[in-house]
């Protein structure tokens, strides 16, 4: 990024719910506990004052943002809590309205010079809220006013509290309170915003817990993590794939087989997996594995509320020999992934929850081996709906991804897909060439 100038924090405080909220220990599900060690996830949103159609004298007015946040925390009160431990040794969220860290900072940098920046330790250091002294906090915010008049909004939310759908639900609500100061809070198009569901016992293990013998053919409870990749430093880069290129990939994925359509997630993941295997020059007889978190809200019977607030994901995966992934038509590789997606049902999810309850599943720190790839999908999520009254963000993505072999799929603001790839620097150039080779 080439940034040498500093960001100066000029204010820091705790924002608490504007009304009294429930005070209790919030029980965490086995899925929550499996990723509790992931800690705070840093994300950045870039805003330009020139994108606002009205007067910008109050652009990102701090008082207005704090008041809107205090209102949103009434419904999303676990984010104002602290990670704690119950008397039985099980982690929980202590909900007592302790508050969200809210920092205000200033910088001479320009949003235009940063909007295309890649996730990096420098990006996190400058714009993500500093929480080193607050390890148990659930949510922190930093609003950095830039020299150009724009704003970088840095956030950090604890993974024990939220998955991606929950994060974007919270930001849609907070931004709606800021945008609609007359009290008629609504989402895009005027649709009423849903209140979050905090009943995490909906994902409690069965009594007694039972794991279906076929569950492990697609459910991946543990990842093979190591301290280093052994190849070189991990860097991140975002690649843009246009709508036409995505359409070409999807056509390639339906050239054979059952003739049915495949999702954007399946098509892009198949191409990324194959490209990464080639970029890493993996041995042909090595076994490569693709894993991905899958949202279970609609799969369970009865389904979870769409507004379920917490982690409602399990990790699925498929594997094959490198020679097969590289030589098969893209439709066949996509078929491997699609087959796993279609296998997910209520029994599989319940078996996964039961397994995590019985065996734990807390993931250690580390990076994936070069034979594995993990794809996170933010496709179709309202990541650009965080309009606080001054326009939508120009871009949003993670501030940093420290682990290698990680991919995020995100909608482009104007269509298409943005692919955030975190891997060894030595392979990213080859990956870029291969990514665009057939699209």
Helices and strands as residue ranges (DSSP letters): E 8-15, E 24-27, H 30-34, G 36-38, E 40-47, G 49-51, H 62-75, G 77-80, E 82-85, E 91-95, E 100-106, G 111-113, H 121-127, E 139-145, E 151-158, H 164-179, G 188-190, G 200-203, G 215-217, E 225-226, E 234-241, H 243-253, H 264-279, E 287-295, E 313-321, H 322-327, H 330-343, H 346-359, E 367-368, E 372-377, E 395-398, E 406-411, E 417-424, H 425-435
